[in-house]
Amino acid sequence: MKKKWTLFKVIPMFLILLLVVSGCGGSKSGGSGKKVELTMAAWGNPAEIKVYQKGVDAYMKDHPNVKIKLVPVPGDNYEEKLLTELSGGKSHDVFYVGAETMPKLVETGKIADLTEFLDSSASYVKADEFADGLWGAARKDGKIYGVSVDNNPLVMYYNKKVLAEAGIDKSPQELYEAGEWNWETFEDMTGKLNAAGKKGFVADGWSAHLFSWAWSNGGQLYDDEGNFILEENDKAKEAFKYLEKNIKSGNFTYAGSLPKGQGADAMFMSNQVGFVAAGRWLTPMFSENKSLEFDYIPWPTNTGNKMEPAAIAIAYMSVAKDSKNVEEAMKFMSYYTSAEGQKARLEGNGNAVPSVSGVDELITEDAIPEHAEYLIDAREIGIVEDKQVQIPGLEKELRDITEMMYLGKQDADKTIAELSKKAKEMIAEHNSK
């Protein structure tokens, strides 16, 4: 600095100003001044897209030379569209990646290795600011290919009005505090809702729900080496039989059997459903409905413990290796996933839980719903599934098999046998490559 100021003494004032202005480009917040345009792809409901936009807007405010267009893509064909665009060299610069999609993207060689950048001074966040358990398939052989944008531990949402109208006198909160929030009371409560002409619980075919039911009973679907052990694990099998029983009785309704255009979230908001299970992503939409009274409650257990692990849903942000502005794309990615970026997106009824250290108050200080702290509790003991996602296509195959049980077309025993056969075949095939 002394050398610079000595030089400044002997040059005209207008040159000093010129040097000062041009020198700002080296900082993280200022940018180089060069006009850069990026596109970002993500899935989500309209309320979630608004949340993502808050993070985009915050970055553009600090980097006026950068213009970022957020492109919402329907979730149903998001993975297919992403893989097609990447293989054709026409993908977006940055994009959300589902946990089950990440292994496929890594294999394509089309997404950037972020390891060195995250360790550099240009990055807004460092890898060690994230919990080890959140990396999943995004970190392979010591290399990082995606950074968690946030995370979503699964909890139950319950509709207070629907429960009250069904004559349920003890709330899930009261039962939880008394240590009685378990499978038995959940079955009893959803049975009362069913008898009152409401849907008790809408069960989703997504395997994160299956894992959560198995874990809430102390069961496992995979061992530490990634072998599928459902047939050998009595606690996990018991979870399937519990699901089958409640689907048959009408206490649980499979989301895939709902009338077209009537999703679980819409039915919950129209006071037709007592319970749905999800992460925080439904909260922005539910909070906008001023006539809706809802709260969170942890997943019911069957172990005697007050709380057991449930699945943590996670999405990553990755950067296209062939992006024309790969350095700026990485910079934006690091901001979006940093404490600063997550705060910009998640405060004020955001759609997820922070995955980076230092900003948990975004959840614990949230006024809606009342027991927002259960999201933090669920994150602390929850699990990001990292075995099944390593086998491309396995999630879909197992979901298709499980759907037959959810639709009442086969029993739990046959479902367990078919799941085991398919999983073991696909794992063996993958490991032989």
C-alpha positions, 0 to 999 in steps of 0.5 A: 500500500505504501508504494501505491500511495507514493505513486499517487503523489506524483500523478494527476488527480483524475488518474488517481480516481481512474485507478481507484475505480478500476481497482474495485473489480478485484473484490467479491462484491463488486465484480469486474465491470464486464457485463455478464449474463447467466441463467439458472434452472430450478424446480419448485412451486410458485411460492418457492420460485419467489424464494429463489428469486430473492437470492438471485436479486440479492446477488445482482444488487451487489453485482450490477454487472451481472444479470441472472435469469431464473428459469423455472422448470417443471419437476416432472421432467426436470432431470431428463431435461437437464441431462439432455441439455448438458449432453448437447452443450446447451445447458443453463450456467447454474442449476439445482440438482436433486440428490438422486440426479447427482450421481448421473451428472457426475458420470457425464463429466459435464458439471464443474469440479468446485473443490478448488474454487470453494477453497479460494478467496473468490468464494463466498463459502467454504466447504467446511461450513457445511455439515459432513452428512449433507454432501451425499453424492455431491462429493465423490473421491474427495471432489465436490460437484455440487453444494447444498442450497439448503436442506429440508428435514421431513416433518408432519404438517397438521391442519388444526381446523380439520382435526378439531372438526373431527372431534380430536381432543388431544392435539399432536403437540400435546401427545408429543410433549407427553411422549405419546406421539407414536404409530398407535396414536397416529393410526387412531387419529387418522382413523377418526379423520377418515370416519369424519369424511376427511383424508387422514394422511396423504402418503407419498410414493417418494422413497424418502417417506419409506425411509422415514417410516423404517427409521421411525421404527428403528429399521434399515433398508440398507447396511453400511456397505450399501447392500439392500437388507429389507428382507432381513430387517424385521423393523423395516418390514414392520413399517411396510405392514403398517403402511399397508394396514392403514392404506387398506383401512382408508386412514392413509391415502396414496397421493398418486390415487388422488383425483387429477388436479387435487394434490395433497397440498391443495387438499390440505389448504382446502381443509380436506386433509389432516396430515401431510409430510414434507420439508419446509417447502410447503410453508411459504404457500401455506403461510399465504393462506390466512384462513389456514391454521397449521403447525409442524410435528415430528414423525411419529415413532414406534420405538418408545423414543420421542423422536427418531431420524426422518429423511432429509431432502436436499438439493444441490447447486452445480455449475455447467463445465462448459459455461461461457462464464464459468468463473462468474457462475461459480461465484454466484453459486458460492454466494447463493449457498453461503450464509449470506445467500441462504439468509437472503432467501430463507428469512421470512417464511422461506422454503427450507432450512439452512445447511450452512452454519450460523443462521439457524435463527432464521428458523427458530425466530420464525413466527409461522408456524408456532413450532418451527424449531422442530425443523432444526430438531429434525435436521440435527438427527435426520439422515440424507440417504446416500446409498440408494442414490448411488444406483442410477434409476433405482429410486424410480424402479422401487417407487413403481413397485411400492406404488402397487402396494399404495394402490392396494394391488399387492400386499406388503409381503409381495412388495418387500420380495419384489423390492428386494429382488430388483434392488439386489439385481441393480446394485449387483449390476452397478457394482460389476461395472 
